[in-house]
């Protein structure tokens, strides 16, 4: 063996040992430090307030239970109602009144009733509804007549024809009884009861046009009743 051979083998062995030691050191298991928990105060300031969390302020006002949402800010949201006062009053027109007002309050807001106006059939103690129309002293509609000479309704005219049935003055839909409603042309006990049921379910008639919503009243029947009734 040459004298240089043991030296070369020793260098190769040392290199192999060095490579093995480096490999072992690089793959050794290392301890990993757990991250520090974020403080609750810092998390609270970083996150926006949750409006659904108990105790948090609600940025959007919400209606109370059972109260319908009021879009557009109508009078109902501010505790007011809007009514239309027409007829024989000093200042007819649309009036804004506090919720819970009565017909008498609407008449006062319209300047009062003109002198000599017939107030028969107008319930001034009735509660008003939003969007209601109050008609004061509406003139009598044309009499229902079948007489050729224009005699009074229900009597024989000069031509000998008998007049049709019906009240001589407009009948109030909000105060009439079933017997009074049956005096209208084409209204029997069943239809009169339908009108009373609608009045009870909707807190009264706000206009004559609501008769179209009563079961049993079509366009032809409505045309006959329109000049003979009022709210």
Secondary structure in CASP SS format (residue, H / E / C, confidence):
PFRMAT SS
TARGET T0000
AUTHOR 0000-0000-0000
METHOD secondary structure of the structure
MODEL  1
X C 1.00
X C 1.00
X H 1.00
X H 1.00
X H 1.00
X H 1.00
X H 1.00
X H 1.00
X H 1.00
X H 1.00
X H 1.00
X H 1.00
X H 1.00
X H 1.00
X H 1.00
X H 1.00
X H 1.00
X H 1.00
X H 1.00
X H 1.00
X H 1.00
X H 1.00
X H 1.00
X H 1.00
X H 1.00
X H 1.00
X C 1.00
X C 1.00
X C 1.00
X C 1.00
X C 1.00
X C 1.00
X C 1.00
X C 1.00
X C 1.00
X C 1.00
X C 1.00
X C 1.00
X C 1.00
X H 1.00
X H 1.00
X H 1.00
X H 1.00
X H 1.00
X H 1.00
X H 1.00
X C 1.00
X C 1.00
X C 1.00
X C 1.00
X C 1.00
X C 1.00
X C 1.00
X C 1.00
X C 1.00
X C 1.00
X C 1.00
X C 1.00
X C 1.00
X C 1.00
X C 1.00
X C 1.00
X C 1.00
X C 1.00
X C 1.00
X C 1.00
X C 1.00
X C 1.00
X C 1.00
X C 1.00
X C 1.00
X C 1.00
X C 1.00
X C 1.00
X H 1.00
X H 1.00
X H 1.00
X H 1.00
X C 1.00
X E 1.00
X E 1.00
X E 1.00
X E 1.00
X E 1.00
X E 1.00
X E 1.00
X E 1.00
X C 1.00
X E 1.00
X C 1.00
X C 1.00
X C 1.00
X E 1.00
X E 1.00
X E 1.00
X E 1.00
X E 1.00
X E 1.00
X C 1.00
X C 1.00
X C 1.00
X E 1.00
X H 1.00
X H 1.00
X H 1.00
X H 1.00
X H 1.00
X H 1.00
X H 1.00
X C 1.00
X C 1.00
X C 1.00
X E 1.00
X C 1.00
X C 1.00
X C 1.00
X C 1.00
X C 1.00
X C 1.00
X C 1.00
X C 1.00
X C 1.00
X C 1.00
X C 1.00
X C 1.00
X C 1.00
X E 1.00
X C 1.00
X C 1.00
X C 1.00
X C 1.00
X C 1.00
X E 1.00
X E 1.00
X E 1.00
X E 1.00
X C 1.00
X C 1.00
X C 1.00
X C 1.00
X C 1.00
X C 1.00
X C 1.00
X C 1.00
X C 1.00
X C 1.00
X C 1.00
X C 1.00
X C 1.00
X C 1.00
X C 1.00
X C 1.00
X C 1.00
X C 1.00
X C 1.00
X E 1.00
X C 1.00
X C 1.00
X C 1.00
X C 1.00
X C 1.00
X E 1.00
X C 1.00
X C 1.00
X C 1.00
X C 1.00
X C 1.00
X C 1.00
X C 1.00
X C 1.00
X E 1.00
X E 1.00
X C 1.00
X C 1.00
X C 1.00
X C 1.00
X C 1.00
X H 1.00
X H 1.00
X H 1.00
X H 1.00
X C 1.00
X C 1.00
X C 1.00
X C 1.00
X C 1.00
X C 1.00
X C 1.00
X H 1.00
X H 1.00
X H 1.00
X H 1.00
X H 1.00
X H 1.00
X H 1.00
X H 1.00
X H 1.00
X H 1.00
X H 1.00
X H 1.00
X H 1.00
X C 1.00
X C 1.00
X C 1.00
X C 1.00
X C 1.00
X C 1.00
X H 1.00
X H 1.00
X H 1.00
X H 1.00
X H 1.00
X H 1.00
X C 1.00
X C 1.00
X C 1.00
X C 1.00
X C 1.00
X H 1.00
X H 1.00
X H 1.00
X H 1.00
X H 1.00
X H 1.00
X H 1.00
X H 1.00
X C 1.00
X C 1.00
X E 1.00
X E 1.00
X C 1.00
END
